[in-house]
Amino acid sequence: MDHQTIEKAIIKSQHCQRNWDLSKDIPEDDLNTILFAATQCPSKQNVAFYTVHAVMDRTKIEAIHNHTDGFIVRYATNESTTNSQTLANLLIVFEEKPNLTFNDKKDVLRNAQTLAHYNKEVTNDKSLVRDKNMAVGVAAGYVNLTSALLGYATGCCACFDPNGIKDVLQLTNNPILLMGIGYKDANLNRRVHHSNHNFIFPTKSKQTISVIYH
């Protein structure tokens, strides 16, 4: 794979897909590779900070989508709409894992924070919260680029009612991030709302990120 192909995939994965072709199914091999990226990417000391839910049941996906009404359409009236990137062929839900699990005493000795967590010496270690958020961010990035390289469109969503989604999926803990993956609707601009074609999501250009060489 050449550099240009990789860079095209990066740009593709940067854009949020808002509508989908639901006449197609994601092949099992592709699904397994996407989930491999979600579960085998780096995390601090390789701790499992989250649980991955792969949702393909349309009833559940649509129910989850109903709990994403939070994209502000008009600030003057506080009018909002749902985030239709969640209506994808595949919806990945990252669920937080506040009670970290370890196989044995040796497994606990990954760092001082995990040992303190195991011994119940702290209840909300800020460094563990940081590491959890970083781990989910890395995982989402891996899934995003992997999906783009496989030819899929993607869209992340962090604007949702966590309690509503917990009810739909019967989660024990809060969802952290939703990520739609699938086939774009070739007949629509990617920013057109999947369920309401009269609404087009705005686009925002990527801000420049400086690179300083040393």
C-alpha positions as a Markdown table, in Angstrom:
| # | Residue | x | y | z |
|---|---|---|---|---|
| 1 | Met | 0.0 | 0.0 | 0.0 |
| 2 | Asp | 1.5 | 3.3 | -1.0 |
| 3 | His | 1.5 | 6.6 | 1.0 |
| 4 | Gln | -1.1 | 8.2 | -1.2 |
| 5 | Thr | -3.6 | 5.4 | -0.5 |
| 6 | Ile | -3.1 | 5.7 | 3.2 |
| 7 | Glu | -3.4 | 9.5 | 3.1 |
| 8 | Lys | -6.7 | 9.3 | 1.1 |
| 9 | Ala | -8.0 | 6.9 | 3.8 |
| 10 | Ile | -7.1 | 9.3 | 6.5 |
| 11 | Ile | -9.0 | 12.2 | 4.8 |
| 12 | Lys | -11.9 | 9.9 | 4.2 |
| 13 | Ser | -12.0 | 8.8 | 7.8 |
| 14 | Gln | -12.0 | 12.5 | 8.9 |
| 15 | His | -15.4 | 13.1 | 7.3 |
| 16 | Cys | -18.5 | 12.2 | 9.2 |
| 17 | Gln | -21.0 | 10.2 | 7.1 |
| 18 | Arg | -24.6 | 11.1 | 7.9 |
| 19 | Asn | -26.6 | 8.7 | 5.6 |
| 20 | Trp | -26.3 | 5.0 | 4.7 |
| 21 | Asp | -27.1 | 2.3 | 2.1 |
| 22 | Leu | -28.7 | -0.3 | 4.3 |
| 23 | Ser | -29.3 | -2.7 | 1.4 |
| 24 | Lys | -25.8 | -4.1 | 2.0 |
| 25 | Asp | -24.3 | -6.1 | 4.8 |
| 26 | Ile | -20.8 | -5.9 | 6.1 |
| 27 | Pro | -19.0 | -9.2 | 5.4 |
| 28 | Glu | -17.9 | -11.2 | 8.5 |
| 29 | Asp | -14.2 | -10.9 | 7.6 |
| 30 | Asp | -14.4 | -7.1 | 7.5 |
| 31 | Leu | -16.4 | -7.1 | 10.8 |
| 32 | Asn | -13.8 | -9.3 | 12.5 |
| 33 | Thr | -11.0 | -7.0 | 11.3 |
| 34 | Ile | -12.8 | -3.9 | 12.5 |
| 35 | Leu | -13.4 | -5.4 | 15.9 |
| 36 | Phe | -9.8 | -6.6 | 16.0 |
| 37 | Ala | -8.7 | -3.0 | 15.6 |
| 38 | Ala | -11.1 | -2.0 | 18.5 |
| 39 | Thr | -9.8 | -4.6 | 20.9 |
| 40 | Gln | -6.1 | -5.1 | 20.0 |
| 41 | Cys | -5.0 | -1.4 | 19.8 |
| 42 | Pro | -2.7 | 0.1 | 22.4 |
| 43 | Ser | -3.8 | 1.1 | 25.8 |
| 44 | Lys | -1.9 | 2.1 | 29.0 |
| 45 | Gln | -0.2 | -1.1 | 30.2 |
| 46 | Asn | -2.6 | -3.0 | 27.9 |
| 47 | Val | -5.4 | -2.6 | 30.4 |
| 48 | Ala | -9.0 | -3.2 | 29.2 |
| 49 | Phe | -10.6 | 0.1 | 30.0 |
| 50 | Tyr | -13.8 | -0.4 | 28.0 |
| 51 | Thr | -16.2 | -3.0 | 26.5 |
| 52 | Val | -17.0 | -3.0 | 22.8 |
| 53 | His | -20.6 | -3.6 | 21.7 |
| 54 | Ala | -21.1 | -4.4 | 17.9 |
| 55 | Val | -24.7 | -3.5 | 17.2 |
| 56 | Met | -26.3 | -4.7 | 13.9 |
| 57 | Asp | -29.8 | -5.2 | 15.1 |
| 58 | Arg | -31.8 | -2.5 | 13.3 |
| 59 | Thr | -34.4 | -2.2 | 16.0 |
| 60 | Lys | -31.7 | -1.5 | 18.6 |
| 61 | Ile | -29.8 | 0.8 | 16.2 |
| 62 | Glu | -32.9 | 2.9 | 15.6 |
| 63 | Ala | -33.7 | 3.0 | 19.3 |
| 64 | Ile | -30.2 | 4.2 | 20.1 |
| 65 | His | -30.4 | 6.8 | 17.3 |
| 66 | Asn | -33.6 | 8.2 | 19.0 |
| 67 | His | -31.4 | 9.0 | 22.0 |
| 68 | Thr | -28.9 | 11.2 | 20.0 |
| 69 | Asp | -31.1 | 14.3 | 19.7 |
| 70 | Gly | -28.6 | 17.0 | 20.5 |
| 71 | Phe | -27.2 | 18.5 | 17.3 |
| 72 | Ile | -28.2 | 22.1 | 17.5 |
| 73 | Val | -29.9 | 23.3 | 14.3 |
| 74 | Arg | -30.9 | 26.8 | 15.5 |
| 75 | Tyr | -29.2 | 28.3 | 18.5 |
| 76 | Ala | -31.8 | 31.1 | 18.8 |
| 77 | Thr | -34.6 | 28.6 | 19.4 |
| 78 | Asn | -32.5 | 25.7 | 20.8 |
| 79 | Glu | -33.9 | 23.5 | 18.0 |
| 80 | Ser | -32.0 | 20.2 | 17.6 |
| 81 | Thr | -31.9 | 17.1 | 15.5 |
| 82 | Thr | -30.6 | 13.6 | 15.9 |
| 83 | Asn | -27.1 | 12.4 | 14.9 |
| 84 | Ser | -27.8 | 10.1 | 11.9 |
| 85 | Gln | -24.3 | 8.8 | 11.7 |
| 86 | Thr | -25.5 | 6.3 | 14.3 |
| 87 | Leu | -27.9 | 4.7 | 11.8 |
| 88 | Ala | -25.1 | 2.9 | 10.0 |
| 89 | Asn | -24.9 | -0.7 | 8.9 |
| 90 | Leu | -22.8 | -1.3 | 12.0 |
| 91 | Leu | -22.9 | 0.7 | 15.2 |
| 92 | Ile | -20.0 | 0.3 | 17.7 |
| 93 | Val | -20.7 | 1.4 | 21.3 |
| 94 | Phe | -17.8 | 1.8 | 23.7 |
| 95 | Glu | -19.0 | 1.1 | 27.2 |
| 96 | Glu | -16.8 | 2.3 | 30.1 |
| 97 | Lys | -15.4 | -0.3 | 32.5 |
| 98 | Pro | -15.0 | 1.4 | 35.9 |
| 99 | Asn | -14.3 | -1.8 | 37.7 |
| 100 | Leu | -11.1 | -3.0 | 36.0 |
| 101 | Thr | -10.6 | -6.8 | 36.1 |
| 102 | Phe | -7.3 | -8.7 | 36.5 |
| 103 | Asn | -6.7 | -12.4 | 36.2 |
| 104 | Asp | -4.4 | -12.7 | 39.2 |
| 105 | Lys | -2.2 | -10.8 | 41.6 |
| 106 | Lys | 0.7 | -10.7 | 39.1 |
| 107 | Asp | -1.7 | -9.2 | 36.5 |
| 108 | Val | -2.6 | -6.4 | 38.9 |
| 109 | Leu | 1.0 | -5.3 | 39.1 |
| 110 | Arg | 0.9 | -3.3 | 35.9 |
| 111 | Asn | 1.4 | 0.1 | 37.6 |
| 112 | Ala | 0.8 | 1.9 | 40.8 |
| 113 | Gln | -2.7 | 3.0 | 39.7 |
| 114 | Thr | -4.0 | -0.4 | 38.9 |
| 115 | Leu | -2.7 | -1.8 | 42.1 |
| 116 | Ala | -4.4 | 0.9 | 44.1 |
| 117 | His | -7.6 | 0.3 | 42.2 |
| 118 | Tyr | -7.4 | -3.4 | 42.9 |
| 119 | Asn | -6.8 | -2.7 | 46.7 |
| 120 | Lys | -9.8 | -0.2 | 46.7 |
| 121 | Glu | -7.4 | 2.5 | 47.9 |
| 122 | Val | -8.9 | 5.0 | 45.5 |
| 123 | Thr | -12.4 | 5.3 | 44.0 |
| 124 | Asn | -11.8 | 7.8 | 41.2 |
| 125 | Asp | -8.1 | 8.0 | 40.3 |
| 126 | Lys | -7.7 | 10.9 | 37.8 |
| 127 | Ser | -4.9 | 9.1 | 36.0 |
| 128 | Leu | -7.1 | 6.0 | 35.4 |
| 129 | Val | -9.8 | 8.3 | 34.0 |
| 130 | Arg | -7.3 | 9.9 | 31.7 |
| 131 | Asp | -6.0 | 6.5 | 30.6 |
| 132 | Lys | -9.5 | 5.3 | 29.9 |
| 133 | Asn | -10.4 | 8.3 | 27.8 |
| 134 | Met | -7.1 | 8.0 | 26.0 |
| 135 | Ala | -7.7 | 4.3 | 25.3 |
| 136 | Val | -11.1 | 4.9 | 23.9 |
| 137 | Gly | -9.7 | 7.7 | 21.7 |
| 138 | Val | -7.0 | 5.4 | 20.4 |
| 139 | Ala | -9.4 | 2.6 | 19.8 |
| 140 | Ala | -11.8 | 4.9 | 17.9 |
| 141 | Gly | -8.9 | 6.1 | 15.8 |
| 142 | Tyr | -7.8 | 2.6 | 14.9 |
| 143 | Val | -11.4 | 1.6 | 14.0 |
| 144 | Asn | -11.9 | 4.7 | 12.0 |
| 145 | Leu | -8.8 | 4.3 | 9.8 |
| 146 | Thr | -9.2 | 0.5 | 9.6 |
| 147 | Ser | -12.7 | 1.0 | 8.3 |
| 148 | Ala | -11.7 | 3.6 | 5.8 |
| 149 | Leu | -8.9 | 1.4 | 4.5 |
| 150 | Leu | -11.6 | -1.4 | 4.0 |
| 151 | Gly | -13.7 | 1.1 | 2.0 |
| 152 | Tyr | -16.3 | 2.0 | 4.6 |
| 153 | Ala | -17.6 | 5.4 | 5.7 |
| 154 | Thr | -17.7 | 6.3 | 9.4 |
| 155 | Gly | -19.1 | 8.8 | 11.8 |
| 156 | Cys | -18.5 | 9.2 | 15.6 |
| 157 | Cys | -21.1 | 10.5 | 18.0 |
| 158 | Ala | -20.6 | 11.7 | 21.6 |
| 159 | Cys | -23.9 | 13.6 | 21.9 |
| 160 | Phe | -26.5 | 11.3 | 23.4 |
| 161 | Asp | -28.6 | 10.4 | 26.4 |
| 162 | Pro | -26.5 | 7.7 | 28.2 |
| 163 | Asn | -29.3 | 6.4 | 30.3 |
| 164 | Gly | -31.5 | 5.9 | 27.2 |
| 165 | Ile | -28.7 | 3.9 | 25.5 |
| 166 | Lys | -28.1 | 1.9 | 28.7 |
| 167 | Asp | -31.7 | 0.9 | 28.6 |
| 168 | Val | -31.6 | -0.2 | 24.9 |
| 169 | Leu | -28.5 | -2.3 | 25.3 |
| 170 | Gln | -29.0 | -3.3 | 29.0 |
| 171 | Leu | -25.6 | -1.9 | 29.8 |
| 172 | Thr | -24.2 | -2.0 | 33.3 |
| 173 | Asn | -22.1 | 1.1 | 32.8 |
| 174 | Asn | -22.2 | 4.3 | 30.8 |
| 175 | Pro | -21.6 | 4.4 | 27.0 |
| 176 | Ile | -18.6 | 6.7 | 26.2 |
| 177 | Leu | -18.7 | 6.9 | 22.4 |
| 178 | Leu | -20.9 | 5.7 | 19.5 |
| 179 | Met | -19.4 | 5.0 | 16.1 |
| 180 | Gly | -21.3 | 4.3 | 12.9 |
| 181 | Ile | -19.6 | 2.3 | 10.2 |
| 182 | Gly | -21.0 | 1.2 | 6.8 |
| 183 | Tyr | -21.8 | 1.9 | 3.2 |
| 184 | Lys | -22.5 | 5.5 | 2.2 |
| 185 | Asp | -25.6 | 6.3 | 0.2 |
| 186 | Ala | -24.2 | 7.0 | -3.2 |
| 187 | Asn | -27.3 | 9.1 | -4.1 |
| 188 | Leu | -26.9 | 11.6 | -1.3 |
| 189 | Asn | -24.3 | 14.2 | -0.2 |
| 190 | Arg | -22.7 | 12.7 | 2.9 |
| 191 | Arg | -24.0 | 15.5 | 5.1 |
| 192 | Val | -27.7 | 14.9 | 4.3 |
| 193 | His | -29.6 | 13.5 | 7.4 |
| 194 | His | -30.4 | 9.9 | 6.8 |
| 195 | Ser | -34.0 | 10.2 | 8.0 |
| 196 | Asn | -34.7 | 13.8 | 7.1 |
| 197 | His | -33.4 | 14.7 | 3.6 |
| 198 | Asn | -34.4 | 18.3 | 4.1 |
| 199 | Phe | -31.7 | 18.8 | 6.7 |
| 200 | Ile | -28.0 | 19.1 | 5.7 |
| 201 | Phe | -25.4 | 19.0 | 8.5 |
| 202 | Pro | -22.9 | 21.9 | 8.2 |
| 203 | Thr | -19.3 | 21.2 | 7.4 |
| 204 | Lys | -16.2 | 22.6 | 9.2 |
| 205 | Ser | -12.8 | 22.7 | 7.7 |
| 206 | Lys | -9.9 | 21.0 | 9.5 |
| 207 | Gln | -8.0 | 23.5 | 11.6 |
| 208 | Thr | -4.2 | 23.6 | 11.0 |
| 209 | Ile | -2.2 | 21.6 | 13.5 |
| 210 | Ser | 1.3 | 22.7 | 13.7 |
| 211 | Val | 4.2 | 20.3 | 13.4 |
| 212 | Ile | 7.4 | 21.4 | 15.0 |
| 213 | Tyr | 10.6 | 19.5 | 14.1 |
| 214 | His | 13.4 | 19.2 | 16.7 |
